[in-house]
Amino acid sequence: TAAIVETAGGSKLLGARGSGPDRVVAYKKSEHGNEGDTGVLTCKSSSFPPVGSWVWYKNGQEPIINGSGRFIIKSSSNKTELRILKLSIEEDTGDYHCNATNSFGFGGSTVNLRVRSRLAALWPFLGIVAEVLVLVTIIFIYEKRRKPDEVLDGKRHLGKSNATNHKDKNVRQRNAN
């Protein structure tokens, strides 16, 4: 049943009994965080009457208590925010459920939290460095095979002429450089 109130400006629908806050939505269905950083999960509700209480659960287990461990919960009548300090891959990855309750019932939504390693950004960089090294090596090998060493051809080009070591005083030497 709906509660309708007549006002001077017209009638207003206040809510349907038994429906609860049916418009509870997670701000993002999936949230990513880096290990060691603070993770922030948010749920909103536009239900009327406003939400009286918010409760967060992790993986459908015991409720998360505000101020317990690394959890801080800030809530108002239309929004709740769960802050997780110093995110850990092992402990914090998973599904978080926000549950809103008002005088007509309750509703909820789920946010999936994924925690990445601090070194996650390092792997693409190392891949690029390895790729550059492989390409430089291939180019170096190609250039070496394309221009074989002149000593292997049997041609010997020296910077100085063999005439400089000549012992005969009648030989005239000229500097070609």
Secondary structure as the mmCIF struct_conf table of DSSP 4:
data_model
#
loop_
_struct_conf.conf_type_id
_struct_conf.id
_struct_conf.beg_label_comp_id
_struct_conf.beg_label_asym_id
_struct_conf.beg_label_seq_id
_struct_conf.end_label_comp_id
_struct_conf.end_label_asym_id
_struct_conf.end_label_seq_id
STRN STRN1 ALA A 2 THR A 7
TURN_TY1_P TURN_TY1_P1 ALA A 8 GLY A 9
STRN STRN2 GLY A 10 ALA A 16
TURN_TY1_P TURN_TY1_P2 ARG A 17 SER A 19
TURN_TY1_P TURN_TY1_P3 ASP A 22 ARG A 23
STRN STRN3 VAL A 24 ALA A 26
BEND BEND1 TYR A 27 TYR A 27
BEND BEND2 LYS A 29 LYS A 29
STRN STRN4 SER A 30 ASN A 34
TURN_TY1_P TURN_TY1_P4 GLU A 35 GLY A 36
BEND BEND3 ASP A 37 ASP A 37
STRN STRN5 GLY A 39 SER A 45
BEND BEND4 PHE A 48 PRO A 49
HELX_LH_PP_P HELX_LH_PP_P1 PRO A 50 VAL A 51
STRN STRN6 SER A 53 LYS A 58
TURN_TY1_P TURN_TY1_P5 ASN A 59 GLY A 60
BEND BEND5 GLN A 61 GLU A 62
STRN STRN7 PRO A 63 ILE A 64
HELX_LH_PP_P HELX_LH_PP_P2 ILE A 65 ILE A 65
TURN_TY1_P TURN_TY1_P6 ASN A 66 GLY A 67
BEND BEND6 SER A 68 SER A 68
TURN_TY1_P TURN_TY1_P7 GLY A 69 ARG A 70
STRN STRN8 PHE A 71 SER A 75
BEND BEND7 SER A 77 ASN A 78
STRN STRN9 LYS A 79 ILE A 84
BEND BEND8 LEU A 85 LYS A 86
HELX_RH_AL_P HELX_RH_AL_P1 ILE A 89 ASP A 92
STRN STRN10 GLY A 94 ASN A 102
TURN_TY1_P TURN_TY1_P8 SER A 103 PHE A 104
STRN STRN11 GLY A 105 ARG A 116
HELX_RH_3T_P HELX_RH_3T_P1 ARG A 118 ALA A 121
HELX_RH_AL_P HELX_RH_AL_P2 LEU A 122 ARG A 146
BEND BEND9 LYS A 147 LYS A 147
HELX_RH_3T_P HELX_RH_3T_P2 GLU A 150 ASP A 153
TURN_TY1_P TURN_TY1_P9 GLY A 154 GLY A 154
BEND BEND10 GLY A 159 LYS A 160
HELX_RH_3T_P HELX_RH_3T_P3 ASN A 162 ASN A 165
TURN_TY1_P TURN_TY1_P10 LYS A 169 ASN A 170
#
